[in-house]
Amino acid sequence: MDEKEYVELRGTVEQIVFSNEENGYAVLRLLSQEGAEITATGTFPGIGLGEELTMVGCWVMHPSYGEQFSAERFERRLPTTVRGIADYLSSGLIRGIGPRLGARIAEKFGEDTFDVMLNEPERLTEIKGITSRRAKEIARQYVEQSAMRELMDFLSEHGLPIEITALLYKRFHDSAIESLKENPYLLCDPYYDVDFRLADGLAIELGLSMLSDDRTDAGIVYTLTFNLGNGHTFIPLDKLTTAVIRLLSDEDVVFDEDRILAGILRLADKGILVREEIAGRDAVYLRDMHDAEAYLAHMLSDMSERNYEYDFDVDSLLHGLFDDSEFPYSEKQKQAIAAAARNGLVILTGGPGTGKTTTVSGILRVFEALSLNTLLAAPTGRAAKRLSDLTGMEAKTIHRLLEAGFAPGGRTVYARTVTNPLECDAVILDEVSMVDIRLMQALIEALPHGARLVLVGDADQLPPVGPGNFLRDIIASQRVPTIQLTEIFRQAQKSDIVMNAHAVNEGHMPTPSGADGDFFFMKRGDAASVIETVAQLCSQRLPAHYGFSPSQIQVLSPARRQGSGTAALNRRLQETLNPPSENRREKRFGDIIFREGDRVMQVRNNYDIVWEREGGDETGTGVFNGDVGELERIYPQQECLIVRFDDRLATYTFDMLSELELAYAVTVHKSQGSEFDAVVFALSDGLPRRLLTRNILYTGITRAKQLLVIVGSTETVSHMVANNQKGRRYSALKARLRGERAADAPEIALL
Ligand SMILES: Nc1ncnc2c1ncn2[C@@H]1O[C@H](COP(=O)(O)OP(=O)(O)OP(=O)(O)O)[C@@H](O)[C@H]1O
């Protein structure tokens, strides 16, 4: 019953309620063939009144607007009746034709109207009020509309996304189809963001050569772009060549190195790629990656050298602050606080319990005494909230701070930039290990000149999802003032979670606690028994013995699918913690059943989701990747549901459910930047080997505040402890900061 039911619907466009010229999204009012008024939504580039549409889609219930037809694809026919033609002409597609003129043209030429406009536009002057100049202008605009229609038909015929019609038209005008036929790979430009394989499919359908330069170039750019997702900012020439040959060749089509090399040179000439000898490599970069890395190296060096002088005695200010503190700061902490007062850039790093947060509080007090307007930021909403709770000051996500939004093609753009910088004297950024070089570039570009930056993070945590290894690289460069906190404070030493995190980080097996400790290891091997034990712990043992409510407990796993991955864990935990019940409504989406009361997570940034603050009249937009909430209510009639994120109630229509996942168990990657009172870490046998790394184990352990239970096999844990593969990414930030052209960059296998 929950499966979408597709139907075909025909109607004439009566009104264009809304249309977005960039992506073609429109809301239309149609008169159906049966004479009913219907509202349809979908991608309808360049749609005009009076057009006759045959749509395939399904009926949905919008919470505010009621029943609507959501069209997934459609065919269109120009209107044939006089009234339809008049409506079409005056629908705004052709500027300068209003309803009266539209009606006169349609009455005069009837069915031949479109033919006249295309082939004999001078005949339009037969109508009173149309001069020859105006006739030419009308014809020009009509030709433009026809070209858009034709382009859209071409794209849909070849299974390509019609959302890009307007973007393509904007760039190529009426030669868009011709350009595509000549070079389908132009679609791989990030501006359109069409997958290489779709463009390749079009080339095959058009019978183009598989050995063309265009195909070679697109294959190279695709390989570099794909590898950004594996964290590499560049690829060494030899590895790139091999990977592109593998991508482009098959039994009939054989590429050789020379052909790829020629492509790389061509792309470098056009400024799309940069080839550079760096870090002991013949490195090939996408231009923006190269520029981000070079920009960061330049700016970080510059900021590191900046020293602030004061016309009063800063030392006595610092001493006053140190003497006044609750407990004596360690020498390193004092050094960090003093460095932040004097330097343009400071890195504060260290493992759990080494006093980073306490130091940040000290830095904030000094900045306050220096009357510096300071902004706090972190990469995720949860990390920002934690920073805010710990310092008592507002902290924002970097995206919020920079006022991020989307540009056509899904690119992120920031309102805060070089020309519209942040208004502040200092920024303190926490959880820097999660930040990739693009986001870091955006942040530094938005800093006003002379502002200070304090970067706080633990370089042994997982590297960012995006490209580069920013924090590790800048620390390793030894060119940026860095204070590494190593002392584990006594308070923290009482915690076996903290002590074991440090042990694991140094390559030792963790030692479980005695009876009243906080670190436990329950030995289970196969996935089924791990999952069963996890379910028991969450539903009975931890609530009964420790008083944790299920909402304080987070289950973690390195993987999603295999072994005790989050998919199987979530199914089992949902069954135990939130079983089917008459009082709880459900909604199936793919293979997930969402049930009222479920814990759910938003899995991508969405700046448009609308939320309301509970009990107040505040509303806002935006739910972000990693935000965890509770599914409060499902409205089957309205086809929507409400998720509570703390005191914000967000509305999701059913077609947005791909953005939600069950979150009883989440991957360690998704948990980065968050902490939980109790963590149950599922580490069965049979997890994918590439995920069994020391920093995944370390990152998982350090998510727990009061209690950690590993449920898994000794073999899996010891494999993770031994596998210290962090930092295996191609990146030259360290070499750039050190001014080195040659360095011993590691050999890394491309995935
Ligand atoms: N100079 C100090 N003397 C005594 N105790 C300290 C000192 N600095 C910090 N502590 C204590 O050590 C513990 C850990 O400090 P803090 O929370 O600042 O570390 P952290 O590095 O931010 O840890 P985590 O990453 O685990 O949050 C706290 O209990 C804190 O009160």
The ligand as a Gaussian input file, in Angstrom:
#p B3LYP/6-31G(d) Opt

LIG

0 1
 N       45.114000      22.400000      34.551000
 C       44.276000      21.492000      35.007000
 N       44.411000      21.002000      36.278000
 C       43.568000      20.072000      36.729000
 N       42.567000      19.543000      36.023000
 C       42.383000      19.987000      34.776000
 C       43.218000      20.975000      34.189000
 N       42.790000      21.222000      32.927000
 C       41.745000      20.401000      32.730000
 N       41.492000      19.674000      33.833000
 C       40.448000      18.671000      33.998000
 O       40.731000      17.567000      33.158000
 C       39.547000      17.042000      32.610000
 C       39.638000      17.076000      31.095000
 O       39.701000      18.428000      30.633000
 P       38.948000      18.941000      29.345000
 O       37.534000      18.563000      29.398000
 O       39.295000      20.356000      29.189000
 O       39.718000      18.086000      28.275000
 P       39.429000      17.830000      26.749000
 O       40.741000      17.675000      26.092000
 O       38.535000      18.880000      26.235000
 O       38.720000      16.470000      26.827000
 P       37.636000      15.820000      25.890000
 O       38.195000      15.905000      24.521000
 O       37.534000      14.445000      26.439000
 O       36.403000      16.648000      26.122000
 C       38.424000      17.877000      33.169000
 O       37.898000      17.204000      34.275000
 C       39.095000      19.163000      33.590000
 O       38.423000      19.787000      34.652000

